[in-house]
């Protein structure tokens, strides 16, 4: 059964992508914990992170690191949070988001909706920061 993330990856549902390679993609969350909240998702439909091969997890962390550095560069938060929760969608994904305190990790504080134009600006800012950091080959147009 195809997950909502697979449908986004396949282009059947919209997504604001900031990264794409043969193994993983990264796109903005539709209920962000803060500006730039990005989901790093493997193309393979794997539900639980403990079921993923170590090489895939290593790759997801590498992409998450690049995205996190871009978030830090653009918004300069005190910290960049990283979390694997996995309850919302049964498809492995890593949340990467700006964090000013521990409340930033609480999904009860996620935005219930987002402004499309603002999300487009956030996507473009992350893409630019990723390109500036030398990741242009993996940044979609």
Secondary structure, DSSP 8 states (H G I E B T S, - for coil): ---HHHHHHTTSS---EEEE-SSEEEEE-SS-SSTT-EEEEESS---SGGGS-HHHHHHHHHHHHHHHHHHHHHH--SEEEEE---SSSSS-EEEEEEESSGGGG-GGGS-SS--HHHHHHHHHHHHHHHHHTT-GGG---
